[in-house]
Structures are given as structure tokens and as C-alpha cells.
């Protein structure tokens, strides 16, 4: 199995997740979230495939999130508006993201990853 691993290389959680993938022998293609930000279309597809709420795709602990006052704005935004916003700046997107053939996970929760990756 090979997955798409979307990361911000300086992020400690991304480093931990990448090491975890390697330790478990899971092949992945790494993609820098800022240099190659997910598109609106990708975010829409991934969100649908994930079964997660749209907020799980938003980096709620980032500086950009606070600067833009998204805590108050997000609840009133449509999914389409959120996709458009996230597609403007990779730092707004929750990371890491892994995209498999039939699943998408955001953030690194080891138990979730073990289950989805059959480890």
C-alpha cells in the first residue's frame, strides 16, 4: 500500500508521523503543503472520502487561523467557502494528511492510522 503524505516538514507532528510510516513499512509520496497547497477540488474530494467534519481539515492551532479570526467566521461559512479559503494557503490546512485509496485522515492519531493502514 502506498499513500499520499501531505506535510509541513518543519512541523514536529509531521516528522513524528513520517517516522511512524517508515517504521511500519508503509510506502508514501511526500508532498510539501506550502509548496504544493491542496486545491479546492482536492480538498472537496478528500473531505467527502474522509467522512470527517470540515473543521478537521482546518489548522485551528496555527497563527493564520488566529490572524484571520476564523474561530468566529468558520461556523457561518459553507463547505465551498472553506475549501476556497484553505486552497489559498497551506498553513491553514490541518496536517499531516494521509490520502489512501479509500480513506483520508487529518492530523496524527496513531490509533486511527493503525486501523486505516492495517498495522
QUIBEL-V803231 format. One record per backbone hydrogen bond with DSSP energy under -0.5 kcal/mol. NH is the residue of the N-H (numbers start at 0). CO is the residue of the C=O. E is the energy in kcal/mol with one decimal. If there is no record, write none. Layout:
{{NH/CO/E} {NH/CO/E}}
//
This chain:
{{2/26/-2.0} {3/98/-2.3} {4/2/-0.6} {4/28/-3.0} {5/3/-0.6} {5/96/-3.2} {6/4/-0.6} {6/30/-2.8} {8/6/-0.5} {10/7/-2.7} {14/10/-2.2} {15/11/-2.2} {16/12/-2.6} {17/13/-2.7} {18/14/-2.3} {19/15/-2.2} {20/16/-2.4} {21/17/-2.2} {22/18/-2.9} {23/19/-1.6} {24/21/-1.7} {25/20/-2.6} {26/0/-1.1} {26/24/-0.6} {28/2/-2.3} {29/27/-0.6} {30/4/-2.4} {32/6/-3.3} {35/31/-2.4} {36/33/-0.6} {42/38/-2.7} {43/39/-2.2} {44/40/-2.4} {45/41/-3.2} {46/42/-2.6} {47/43/-2.2} {48/44/-2.5} {49/45/-2.2} {50/46/-1.4} {51/46/-0.5} {55/52/-1.6} {56/53/-2.0} {57/54/-1.6} {58/91/-3.2} {59/57/-1.6} {61/58/-1.2} {65/61/-1.4} {66/62/-3.1} {67/63/-2.5} {68/65/-1.2} {69/64/-2.2} {71/68/-0.9} {72/68/-1.3} {73/69/-2.9} {75/72/-1.3} {76/73/-1.9} {81/77/-2.0} {82/78/-2.7} {83/79/-2.3} {84/80/-2.3} {85/81/-2.9} {86/82/-2.1} {87/84/-1.5} {88/85/-1.0} {91/88/-2.0} {92/89/-1.3} {93/56/-1.9} {95/5/-0.7} {96/5/-1.9} {97/104/-2.2} {98/3/-2.3} {99/97/-0.6} {99/102/-2.8} {104/97/-2.2} {106/95/-2.6} {108/106/-0.7} {109/107/-0.6} {111/108/-0.6} {112/108/-2.3} {113/109/-2.8} {114/110/-2.1} {115/111/-2.6} {116/112/-2.5} {117/114/-0.9} {118/113/-2.2}}
//
